């Protein structure tokens, strides 16, 4: 089986002059869950090539066993440096799709027509669709075949308003994930800030924050193995 991981190409944290991108743990943890399960993993981004990694996710206090493994894994680093362009992706070639978070997706993937079309294609085909932390916000513009929002009526989670406030970016982000999911009709649920929390509703899997990354990927595996 083959899973597609979609990463952001956006590296500017609003007008702060700081950098953003994808969150390393949210890529590394699911990547190794999929790889260790024997899945073939393909990586893609809107612009292709090397997606930007949020510098904050490289700080010592953000490191995990999975990020350490990634830093030792030259093959994974080469693959990350050469992601496919979303425009070159054929959804029929994949069995599942997974979106790592980081703040970057709020600026590009949430508005990217090709990313939204991919999410819609996987949903319509009944294939597992996963997103963690900020990435569920990138699904808010996606539609079901009947034209209703993809997340409408679905139990979903993602980076909470209180977590966004805690990192001091409430007034920097283009929208708050919790608010956007609710506005799109999602039934938003969460646990305490920074706690592990994952929801599965049909073939949609969402995780609240970085700590939920591996668990969300494990839920994708369960759906694939049904």
ZIPEWO-V123324 format. One record per backbone hydrogen bond with DSSP energy under -1.0 kcal/mol. NH is the residue of the N-H (numbers start at 0). CO is the residue of the C=O. If there is no record, write none. Layout:
nh=(NH | NH)
co=(CO | CO)
This chain:
nh=(2 | 3 | 4 | 5 | 6 | 12 | 13 | 15 | 19 | 21 | 22 | 26 | 27 | 28 | 30 | 31 | 32 | 33 | 34 | 35 | 37 | 38 | 39 | 41 | 43 | 44 | 48 | 53 | 56 | 57 | 58 | 61 | 62 | 67 | 68 | 69 | 70 | 72 | 73 | 76 | 77 | 78 | 79 | 80 | 81 | 82 | 83 | 85 | 87 | 88 | 92 | 93 | 94 | 95 | 96 | 97 | 98 | 103 | 105 | 106 | 107 | 109 | 110 | 111 | 115 | 116 | 117 | 118 | 119 | 120 | 121 | 122 | 123 | 124 | 125 | 126 | 128 | 129 | 130 | 131 | 132 | 134 | 136 | 137 | 138 | 141 | 143 | 146 | 149 | 151 | 152 | 153 | 155 | 158 | 163 | 164 | 165 | 166 | 167 | 168 | 171 | 172 | 179 | 180 | 181 | 182 | 183 | 184 | 185 | 186 | 187 | 188 | 194 | 198 | 200 | 203 | 204 | 205 | 206 | 207 | 211 | 212 | 215 | 216 | 217 | 218 | 219 | 220 | 221 | 222 | 223 | 224)
co=(39 | 95 | 41 | 97 | 43 | 17 | 11 | 12 | 10 | 51 | 100 | 23 | 23 | 24 | 26 | 27 | 28 | 29 | 30 | 31 | 34 | 33 | 0 | 2 | 4 | 83 | 82 | 21 | 53 | 54 | 55 | 58 | 59 | 63 | 64 | 65 | 66 | 69 | 71 | 72 | 73 | 74 | 75 | 76 | 78 | 48 | 42 | 44 | 84 | 85 | 89 | 90 | 1 | 1 | 127 | 3 | 129 | 20 | 102 | 103 | 103 | 104 | 107 | 107 | 111 | 112 | 113 | 114 | 115 | 116 | 117 | 118 | 119 | 120 | 122 | 121 | 202 | 96 | 204 | 98 | 206 | 131 | 133 | 134 | 135 | 138 | 147 | 143 | 141 | 148 | 184 | 150 | 186 | 132 | 159 | 160 | 161 | 162 | 164 | 163 | 168 | 168 | 175 | 176 | 177 | 178 | 179 | 181 | 180 | 153 | 185 | 155 | 191 | 205 | 203 | 200 | 128 | 198 | 130 | 196 | 208 | 209 | 211 | 212 | 213 | 214 | 215 | 216 | 217 | 218 | 219 | 220)
